[in-house]
Amino acid sequence: MSIYKEDIYEAKERLKAWWDHEIIDRPCIAYHIAIANKQGLNFKAFIDYIDPWFLAQHWDDFKMCLDNFEENLKCIELGGEAIPRFFPNYGSGIMASVFGITPKFQSNTVWFQQDTSVNEIVSLLEEVELNRNNCWYDRLLRITEYSVKRSNNQYSIALTDLGGVLDILSSFLGPTNIILTMKRKPDIIDTCRSIILEKLLKAYDDLQTIIERNGGGCNTWLPVWCPKRWYPVQCDFASMLSPKYFRRFVLPDLITQAEYMDYAIYHLDGPLLLTHLDDVLQQPSITGIQWAPGAGEENSNSNKWLPLYKKIQSAGKNLIVDNPGETTNFASQLYKKLDPKGLFMHLMFSKRLDAYYYIPEFMGGNGAEGDYKTFRKEYRRKIKN
């Protein structure tokens, strides 16, 4: 049993069934609640746990990073299928640094850029070796080894965010050069894709093998624990491509990655990628879809996306609605409007009162039934008594 979650075994059993598109007794709903410490409500600890940036700023201070994480974890109530998880976050697409880019942390994100000519890119990628002499690869191995040992099976260790194949390549060539090269010299893009994909899968193997030493299952930057190997497959760069180019330069790599794992979730990031959804839904190796509306769009808790969610489920795919926001009645609507089988929701609440009002009745909540103000009065009265 984990000291951070008493019902971890029950949660994992539901998740095991979910990955196989089965259901035990209800949909999988993970929720986090910020709870008070001696100083009061520690909302900063809550945010730091959900979206940590310590390692992105202090690359090798593993001890302080885990010290902070474990302290923050004490300020979080993990409900439903929320599994305690440490995510070594160096930024989205840290594999670019394994290939030689120095990451730059700025404005709560990490940027990867190294201007490289098309004539030089193949040799640059080929010369990179994944061993202890590669400073960034060694760093990824070390933080994974340290966190696995430190966890003592009390929380899961997630793989770092390796990135998508063309997303990594774009860090070197930039979007314009990639698209022009696709048209003029597609063989160069194909060679680059092959090199990146081969080394990305090796990195995945090496890191996940370390994690499996303690039988911790598999977890990723997308917080869905799995007993077997999985990973979010993605290509944000595909938002710039036509369906023809997506099928030519992106889809084969997504399929290769998905077939390499036991399970795979496609990270559908923003409306510009919706044009490629039908192609993805046709792939039997892709287990499910995670929809992220992107900046400037209505939150994933909007009824606007219900037709999309139903389309995904109609294709027989699992559906992840990740981080749809706090204090929202969508939590009480989604599981009622969609098939509970294959549904995973991830909710966050800054107040226990809100969590208990909005989470479903079958999880001990109120299911957003009745007037919120009346519920709040009754809740406070029960606490006092």
Protein Blocks (a to p, Z undefined) as FASTA:
>chain_A
ZZkbmklmmmmmmmmmmmnopafkbccdddddddddfkopafklmmmmmmccklmmmmml
mmlmmmmmmmmmmmpccehjbccdddddebghilmmmnopacddeehiacddddddfklm
mmmmmmpccdfklmklmmmmmmmmmmmmmnnopaccddddebpfklmmmmmnommlmmmm
mmmmmmlmmmmmmmmmmmmmmmmmmmmmmmmmnonajadfblcddfbdcdddddfklmmp
cfklmmmmmmmmmmmmmmmpmbdcdddedjklmmmmmmmmmpmklmbdcddebghiacfk
bfklmmmmmmmmmnopacddehebghifklmmmmmmpcfehpacddddfbfklmmmmmcf
knopanogajfklmmmmmmmmmmZZ
